[in-house]
Amino acid sequence: MPQDSAPTLLRDGSPAAPAEPRRPAHGAAFDWLDEARDERRRAGLVRTLRPRPADHPLLDLAGNDYLGLARHPEVTHGAAAAAQRWGAGATGSRLVTGSTELHARLESELAAFCGFEAALVLSSGYTANLAAVTALTAAGTLVVSDAGNHASLIDGCRLSRARTQVVPHADPEAVRAALNGHDGRALAVTDSVFSVDGDAAPLPALAEVCRTRGAALLVDDAHGLGVLGEGGRGALWAAGLAGDGDVVTTVTLSKSLGSQGGAVLGPARVIEHLVNTARSFIFDTGLAPAAAGGALAALRLLGREPERAARAGQVARKLHDRLTAAGLAAVRPDAAVVSVRAPSPEAAVGWAADCRAAGLVVGCFRPPSVPDGISRLRLTARADLTDDQIDTAVGTILATAPTD
Ligand SMILES: Cc1ncc(COP(=O)(O)O)c(C=O)c1O
């Protein structure tokens, strides 16, 4: 018993016998985890958390803060002011107590900015994708899903009771063939910009295929909002599909808008349906006011400074052009993600570690996060990177590149 704790007394005032110290029971139920861990080690696929200090001197090409807004004073002030006005948490589901006037304002400004009739804000882009896929499908619906889609769309398909047909990457004719074989409701789902390679989906062709087959199109614009379209209005705007009655899009507030949260945008009747049926909306606490306030401030700032969107794309293309000119294999970026091939998972991990040791943080994508088993360094361009920082990043990546 600790020296400073008072003894527990029995009813007659006498001290109770000290409790036996709790011994950890030996459990074998999780022994299989050791085998799984060893397997990960053998395959070079161990993941570790690396807590980031508030101020570190490293150059960051791994985060998704494409416009450099996460620490912009207007955005952090928007977040702080919202927390002070509305509280640290939303206090409940949006349908109970968690819907504030701030959420409503964010929804109407986001919808107007992106050119859609209505929007619904959720706690993350992940839950937004679960909401959109599950609420817009039912048993008997065919979902046609691009092989390169983000895990959150894939999980939405898994949670839905629909039949999912995975089609080859960025292939409208494969979508057409899948839809041709189906009678009844159908939904085609795709990322706008694929998170692994940074390439863009052929949205106009996909929309045309869906239109001819009477199917709906759901586009995850996590990597397009803030980078593509006039002033960063997104990939649907760029493709002339914003506001189309058969098109729904999801976005995250955690990348270009530098905050946290997600949203579904589309026709008002789709949003009304989601409010009534989407489980990841209904059974989830509303987005924290600070995140809503930060995202709203970022959205307004982007409206005033549209050049940030174009700059993010320019930085990405500059990184790509310099790295490929030096002989590396990189995919030409359609937005702000630049993907550089690595010879193996181990080489990718070592390369990223060497970059870090030299002061540069880059992403490292390995199986199972990559659908084709090819490991990559993943670089994210930021609108606020200076030319000197781009030079430093390119120099570091080339100097640490694996030799075979
Ligand atoms: C394409 C895509 N969709 C959805 C998400 C999920 O967004 P969030 O991080 O807001 O949950 C991500 C985030 O990594 C993403 O890259």
The ligand as an SDF file (V2000), in Angstrom:
LIG
                    3D

 16 16  0  0  0  0  0  0  0  0999 V2000
   -8.5860   10.3760  -51.0200 C   0  0  0  0  0  0  0  0  0  0  0  0
   -8.8800   10.5150  -49.5670 C   0  0  0  0  0  0  0  0  0  0  0  0
  -10.1530   10.3980  -49.1620 N   0  0  0  0  0  0  0  0  0  0  0  0
  -10.4800   10.5070  -47.8670 C   0  0  0  0  0  0  0  0  0  0  0  0
   -9.5360   10.7290  -46.9010 C   0  0  0  0  0  0  0  0  0  0  0  0
   -9.9450   10.7830  -45.4680 C   0  0  0  0  0  0  0  0  0  0  0  0
  -10.0230   12.1070  -45.0290 O   0  0  0  0  0  0  0  0  0  0  0  0
   -9.8680   12.4300  -43.4730 P   0  0  0  0  0  0  0  0  0  0  0  0
   -8.4200   12.3690  -43.1720 O   0  0  0  0  0  0  0  0  0  0  0  0
  -10.4580   13.7910  -43.3220 O   0  0  0  0  0  0  0  0  0  0  0  0
  -10.6260   11.3940  -42.7310 O   0  0  0  0  0  0  0  0  0  0  0  0
   -8.2050   10.8860  -47.2770 C   0  0  0  0  0  0  0  0  0  0  0  0
   -7.1880   11.1580  -46.2390 C   0  0  0  0  0  0  0  0  0  0  0  0
   -6.1260   10.7040  -46.1780 O   0  0  0  0  0  0  0  0  0  0  0  0
   -7.8590   10.7600  -48.6460 C   0  0  0  0  0  0  0  0  0  0  0  0
   -6.5970   10.8510  -49.0490 O   0  0  0  0  0  0  0  0  0  0  0  0
  1  2  1  0
  2  3  1  0
  2 15  2  0
  3  4  2  0
  4  5  1  0
  5  6  1  0
  5 12  2  0
  6  7  1  0
  7  8  1  0
  8  9  2  0
  8 10  1  0
  8 11  1  0
 12 13  1  0
 12 15  1  0
 13 14  2  0
 15 16  1  0
M  END
$$$$
